[in-house]
Amino acid sequence: MRLDKFTWAMRLFKTRSIAAAACNKDKVKLNEHFSKPGKTVSIGDTVSIKENPIWRTFKVHSIPKSRVGAKLVKDNIQEITSAEDKAILEEQKLFNQQQKNFGWEGRPTKKDRRNIEKMKG
């Protein structure tokens, strides 16, 4: 099965076009090598996906014929990402959520920076 189709079928990406774009932008590795969307995935391969700031790694146990339900994903792949990397990812997600709750997205504008400076004194 093609790499983009496999990652979509395993619900690692929402659409197949997003999966193909991620492969083209070097955000997906097959057996520790950056791969094109058309590369064939086999049983026993490892698939790594860049989820800032870490790489999530999965071991392929079986190849489905089409997209599988969320409950069946664990039967086909196993996540082998280290616990430390998972903790870093959760910390980053929490930080991003806090930034979003405060209304901060990205760099502060000049007005935001001036307001911050006024609060600091």
N, C-alpha and C positions, 0 to 999 in steps of 0.2 A: 504494500500500500504506500502511496505517496506520503511524504513527510507532512505536507500541509493538510492533507485529508486526514491523516492519522491524528495530528494534534487537535484538529477540529472535532473528530469523532470521539476523542477522549475528553472533550469539554475543557481543554486547556485554553482554547480561544473561542470567542462567541460566534464568529463566522469564519468561513474558509478563506475569504479574501483577506481578513485580518491575519490569519495564520500564514498565508503566502507572503504578505507584506513583512511580517516579522522575520520570516526566513530570509527575505531579500535584504533586510536591514541588519543582518548578523545578530539576531536576538534568539536564534535557535541553533543548537548544536546537536549533531547526531554522532555518537561515539567520540565525543570531545573534539569534533571538527565542525566548523561552520558549514552548513549545507544549504543547497538550493531547495525550493519547494518540491521539485520532482524526484528527489532522492528517495530510494526505496527503504522502508523500515522493515526489519525482520525481528523475529522472536529472539530475545536475549540482548538486543541493542539498548543503549542508554540514550535518552533524549533529555537535553538540558534547555531550559527556557529562562531568559533573562527577565527577572522581575526585580527592578532596582530596589536595593543595592546588591542583590545576590543572584546566583544562578540556582533555580530549582531543578533537581535532577530526578528522572523517573526511569525505572527499569521496565522493559516491555515483556509481558508474560504471554500475551496472545494478541492476535490481530483480528479486530471485528470486521464484519462485512459492511456495516454502516454505523452511523452515529448511535452511541449507546446511552441508556438512561443514566442519571447521576448515581444511582445505587450500584450499577454494574461496572462503573469505572474501576473500582478497586479490584475486580476480578481480572482486569486486563493489564493494568499497570500498577507498579508499586513505587511510592515516592521514597527516594533514598537520600534526600537532602539532610544534612547534619542538623542536629538540634540547635547548635549555636547560630547557624544561618537562619533557621526558622525564628529564633528569638530576635535576631536583628531585623528581620522582615516585619515581625509584629510590632516592634518598637518604632520602625519607620512608618507603618500604617497608623499607629496611634498618634505620632507626631503630626502626620498629614491631616488627620481628622481634627486635632486640636487647632491647627492652623486654619482649617476650613470653618470651624465653629467661631473663631475670632474674626472671621471675615478677611483673613490675610491669604492672598494667593500670590505666590511668587515674590519678587522684590517689592519693597515698599515704594510708593510714588514719592515725589518731592514733598507733597502735602503731608503724607503719612510720616515721612522722615522728620519734618518740622514739628509735627505733633508729638512724636516720640522724644525729640530733643527738649520740647517744652516740659514734658512730664518728668524727664530726668533732672531738669533744673538748669 
